[in-house]
Amino acid sequence: MQNILLRLRFPVSFMFLFLLVFSFHFLFLSKNFSAGSSDAVVKITKGDNLRSVAIKLEESHVIFNRYAFIAIGRFFGYQNKLIPGEYKFGNGLTYLNVLNTVTDPTIIRTVTVTIPEGLNVRQIGRLLSRQIGVDSARFVAEAKNDSLVKLFGVPGSNLEGYLFPDTYQFSFNSTNREREIISVMASTFRKKLTSQMREDMKAKKLSLNDLITMASIIDGETRFEPEKKIIAAVYYNRLKKGMKLQADPTVQYVLPDGPKNRLMYSDLKYPSPYNTYLNKGLPPGPINNPGLNSIIAALNPENNKFLYFVAKGDGSHRFAESYEEHKKNVELYQKYLKELEEKKAK
């Protein structure tokens, strides 16, 4: 009987040992080999957890079993150590290789971020905070850093208006990612402002501050490219006649609670040198970071006599030379808003 039991125990023990070795090899030593010829690029963003990262890695064929990856990550306590960034993975990596890569703080990471046109410094900081974990308060503070302002030779006391909106691939080599990002964006602005553009500014007696301030207002008013030079002309026409610009984006810029979907009449009375409903001329500086087309529009406005414009409701505007014509356009817009509210109420 004992011999029978011993003979039974041996296969069971052998099977257990076999499963143990197989599991160890599968989890720790097994390497992934995908059919693709190029490296897989996986982007980890702020807020990603072990599960979401495992799904991305599996979909990109970096790993072949998300559940095994999650189990190993939890076993070794990696779940709270993931670092946002863009990673390139080749073939022949184990689960531990991948986990070590995405949690190693000494690795220099690259990350691709698109900064839309027309965002101010605070908004860019919040966007970068959401996407790659940048400290938004520190980003805003660095944009006001005297040494950076002097380094890039911009007028005023901060870099608002001079951080060029574009798609960037940032590579961080220091702990101050905020300063690195600002430096890259400000350098790009200098490259985009060509020598010919600077000569045109001098010929038209436009200062850099006035040009970028006007461009930022244009960018704040419209994303509809065909209208940018028309709107530029409206504001230059008003300046020539000594009229107030009455540009809503300049008010939005200084409201304590940030921009609103629709300004109230009380907002137009908010005391600030940026409020162009209260003050004549351009505001002290840019109100956002304009794109290249808005800068070009501010430098080369259309030749027209328009003094007013109002939204149509579809992203474009109606323009008018006289106030009487403008009032009719305003009535059309108010009619559009009323009809829109009636549709929502149904």
C-alpha positions in Angstrom: 0.0 0.0 0.0 2.8 2.4 0.9 4.5 1.7 -2.4 1.3 2.5 -4.2 1.0 5.8 -2.3 4.6 6.7 -3.0 4.1 6.0 -6.7 1.0 8.2 -6.7 2.8 11.0 -4.8 5.7 11.1 -7.2 3.6 12.0 -10.3 1.6 14.6 -8.3 4.8 16.2 -6.9 6.3 16.1 -10.4 3.2 17.7 -11.9 3.2 20.4 -9.2 6.9 21.1 -9.8 6.3 21.2 -13.5 3.5 23.8 -13.1 5.6 25.9 -10.8 8.5 26.0 -13.2 6.1 26.6 -16.1 4.4 29.5 -14.3 7.7 31.0 -13.3 9.0 30.8 -16.8 5.7 32.2 -18.3 5.5 35.1 -15.8 9.2 36.1 -15.5 11.3 34.6 -18.2 9.0 34.3 -21.2 9.8 36.9 -23.9 7.4 38.5 -26.3 8.0 38.4 -30.1 5.5 40.2 -32.3 5.1 39.9 -36.0 5.7 43.6 -36.5 9.0 44.8 -37.9 9.1 48.1 -36.1 9.1 49.1 -32.4 5.8 49.5 -30.7 5.1 53.0 -29.2 2.9 53.2 -26.1 1.9 56.4 -24.5 1.2 56.4 -20.7 -0.7 59.5 -19.6 -1.4 60.9 -16.2 -4.2 59.0 -14.5 -3.4 55.7 -16.2 -3.4 52.7 -13.9 -1.9 49.2 -14.1 -5.0 47.9 -15.9 -5.2 50.6 -18.5 -1.5 50.4 -19.2 -1.7 46.6 -19.5 -4.5 47.0 -22.1 -2.4 49.4 -24.1 0.6 47.1 -24.0 -1.4 44.1 -25.0 -3.1 46.0 -27.9 0.3 47.1 -29.1 1.6 43.5 -28.8 4.3 44.4 -26.3 2.9 41.8 -24.0 0.6 38.9 -24.8 -1.4 38.6 -21.6 -2.7 41.6 -19.7 -3.8 39.6 -16.7 -0.3 38.2 -16.1 1.1 41.7 -16.4 -1.3 43.0 -13.8 -0.6 40.1 -11.5 3.1 40.7 -11.6 2.7 44.4 -11.2 0.6 44.1 -8.1 2.9 41.3 -6.7 5.9 43.6 -6.9 4.0 46.8 -5.9 4.4 48.6 -9.3 0.8 49.8 -9.4 1.6 53.3 -7.9 4.9 53.8 -9.7 3.9 54.2 -13.3 5.5 57.3 -15.0 3.7 59.1 -17.8 5.6 59.3 -21.1 6.0 57.7 -24.5 7.8 54.4 -24.6 9.3 52.4 -27.5 9.3 48.7 -27.0 11.1 46.1 -29.2 10.8 42.4 -29.3 12.2 40.0 -26.7 11.0 41.7 -23.5 9.7 39.9 -20.4 6.9 41.3 -18.3 9.5 42.4 -15.7 11.5 44.2 -18.4 8.4 46.2 -19.4 7.4 47.0 -15.8 10.9 48.1 -15.0 10.9 50.4 -18.0 7.6 52.2 -17.3 8.5 52.7 -13.6 12.2 53.7 -13.8 12.6 57.4 -12.9 16.1 57.6 -14.4 15.0 56.9 -17.9 14.7 60.0 -20.2 11.2 59.9 -21.6 9.7 61.6 -24.7 6.1 62.6 -24.9 4.0 64.1 -27.7 1.6 66.9 -26.9 -0.5 69.1 -29.1 -1.0 72.7 -27.8 -4.0 74.2 -29.6 -4.0 77.8 -30.8 -5.5 80.5 -28.7 -4.8 79.0 -25.2 -3.4 81.3 -22.5 -0.6 80.3 -20.2 -3.0 79.1 -17.5 -4.9 76.9 -19.9 -1.7 75.4 -21.4 -0.6 74.6 -17.8 -3.8 72.8 -17.1 -3.7 70.9 -20.4 -0.1 69.7 -19.7 -1.1 68.8 -16.1 -3.9 66.6 -17.4 -1.8 64.9 -20.1 1.7 64.5 -18.8 1.5 65.5 -15.1 3.2 68.9 -15.3 2.8 71.1 -12.3 0.4 73.8 -13.7 1.1 76.4 -11.0 4.9 76.0 -11.6 4.3 76.2 -15.3 2.5 79.6 -14.9 5.3 80.8 -12.5 8.0 79.9 -15.0 6.2 81.8 -17.7 6.7 84.9 -15.5 10.4 84.0 -14.8 12.4 87.2 -15.4 15.5 85.3 -16.6 13.4 83.5 -19.3 11.6 86.7 -20.4 15.0 88.4 -20.8 16.5 85.3 -22.5 13.9 85.3 -25.3 13.8 89.1 -25.6 10.1 89.5 -25.4 8.4 92.7 -24.2 6.5 92.8 -21.0 6.9 90.8 -17.8 5.8 87.4 -18.9 5.8 85.0 -21.9 2.1 85.1 -22.6 1.6 85.3 -26.3 5.1 84.0 -27.1 4.6 80.2 -26.4 4.0 78.9 -29.9 1.0 76.5 -30.3 2.1 73.4 -32.1 2.6 69.6 -31.7 5.7 68.9 -29.7 7.7 65.9 -28.7 9.2 66.8 -25.4 12.2 65.0 -23.9 12.9 65.8 -20.3 16.5 65.9 -19.1 16.0 67.6 -15.7 13.5 67.8 -12.9 12.2 71.2 -14.1 10.0 70.0 -17.0 8.0 73.2 -16.8 10.9 75.4 -17.7 12.0 73.0 -20.5 8.6 73.0 -22.1 8.4 76.8 -22.0 11.9 77.2 -23.4 11.0 74.9 -26.3 7.8 76.7 -27.1 9.4 80.2 -26.8 12.2 79.1 -29.1 9.7 77.8 -31.6 8.0 81.2 -31.6 11.3 83.0 -32.4 11.8 80.6 -35.4 8.3 81.1 -36.7 8.6 84.9 -36.6 10.7 85.2 -39.8 13.1 88.1 -40.6 10.7 89.1 -43.4 7.9 89.4 -40.9 10.1 91.5 -38.6 10.9 93.8 -41.5 7.2 94.2 -42.3 6.6 95.1 -38.7 9.2 97.9 -38.9 7.8 99.1 -42.2 4.3 99.3 -40.7 5.6 100.7 -37.4 4.2 97.8 -35.4 5.9 96.8 -32.2 6.2 93.1 -31.4 3.9 93.6 -28.4 1.2 95.3 -30.5 1.4 92.7 -33.3 1.1 89.6 -30.9 -1.5 91.4 -28.8 -3.6 92.0 -31.9 -3.0 88.4 -33.1 -4.1 87.0 -29.8 -7.4 89.0 -29.9 -8.0 87.7 -33.5 -7.4 84.2 -32.3 -9.7 84.7 -29.4 -12.5 85.9 -31.7 -12.5 83.2 -34.4 -11.1 79.8 -35.4 -12.6 80.4 -38.9 -9.4 81.0 -40.9 -11.0 83.0 -43.9 -12.2 85.6 -41.5 -9.0 86.4 -39.6 -7.8 89.1 -41.9 -11.2 90.7 -42.0 -11.4 90.8 -38.2 -7.9 92.2 -38.1 -9.1 95.0 -40.4 -12.1 95.7 -38.2 -9.9 96.3 -35.1 -7.4 98.4 -36.9 -10.2 100.5 -38.4 -11.6 101.1 -34.9 -8.1 102.0 -33.6 -7.7 104.6 -36.4 -11.0 106.2 -35.6 -10.3 106.3 -31.8 -13.0 103.8 -31.0 -12.8 101.3 -28.3 -12.1 97.8 -29.5 -14.8 96.2 -27.4 -13.4 92.8 -27.9 -15.0 90.1 -25.7 -11.9 87.9 -25.4 -10.0 90.7 -23.6 -12.7 90.6 -20.9 -12.7 86.9 -20.8 -9.0 86.9 -20.1 -9.3 88.8 -16.8 -12.5 87.4 -15.3 -11.6 85.9 -11.9 -13.5 82.7 -12.5 -12.1 82.2 -16.0 -13.8 82.4 -19.4 -17.6 82.0 -19.7 -19.7 80.6 -22.5 -21.5 84.0 -22.7 -20.5 87.3 -21.2 -23.0 89.2 -19.1 -23.3 93.0 -19.3 -21.9 93.2 -15.8 -18.8 91.4 -17.0 -18.1 94.2 -19.4 -17.7 96.6 -16.5 -15.0 94.5 -14.9 -12.2 96.9 -14.0 -8.9 96.0 -15.7 -6.5 97.6 -18.2 -7.3 94.5 -20.4 -11.0 95.4 -20.6 -11.3 97.0 -24.0 -14.9 97.9 -23.3 -13.6 100.4 -20.7 -10.3 101.4 -22.2 -9.3 102.7 -25.6 -6.5 101.1 -27.6 -4.9 97.7 -27.4 -4.6 95.9 -24.0 -1.2 95.9 -22.3 -0.2 92.6 -23.8 -1.4 89.4 -25.4 -4.4 87.5 -24.0 -3.4 84.1 -25.3 -0.8 82.4 -27.5 -1.9 82.9 -31.1 -1.2 80.6 -34.0 0.8 81.6 -37.1 -2.3 82.5 -39.3 -3.5 84.9 -36.6 -0.1 86.6 -36.5 0.0 86.8 -40.3 -3.6 88.3 -40.2 -2.5 90.9 -37.7 0.5 91.8 -39.9 -1.5 91.8 -43.2 -5.1 92.8 -42.5 -7.7 92.9 -45.3 -8.4 96.3 -46.8 -12.0 97.1 -45.8 -14.1 99.6 -44.0 -15.9 97.3 -41.5 -16.2 98.6 -38.0 -18.5 96.0 -36.5 -19.1 92.2 -36.5 -21.4 89.8 -34.7 -21.6 86.0 -34.6 -23.9 84.1 -36.9 -24.0 81.0 -34.7 -22.1 78.7 -37.0 -18.6 79.9 -36.2 -18.6 82.7 -38.7 -19.6 86.4 -38.5 -21.6 89.1 -40.1 -19.7 92.3 -40.7 -21.0 95.9 -41.0 -19.6 99.4 -41.8 -22.4 101.3 -40.0 -23.9 100.9 -36.6 -27.4 100.7 -38.1 -26.4 97.8 -40.2 -24.7 96.2 -37.2 -27.9 96.5 -35.1 -29.8 94.5 -37.8 -27.1 91.8 -37.6 -27.3 91.7 -33.8 -31.1 91.2 -34.2 -30.5 88.2 -36.5 -28.1 86.7 -34.0 -30.6 87.2 -31.1 -33.2 85.5 -33.3 -30.9 82.6 -33.8 -30.3 82.3 -30.1 -34.0 82.4 -29.3 -34.7 79.7 -31.9 -31.9 77.6 -30.5 -33.4 77.8 -26.9 -36.8 76.9 -28.2 -35.4 73.8 -29.9 -33.6 72.8 -26.6 -36.9 73.3 -24.7 -38.8 70.8 -26.9 
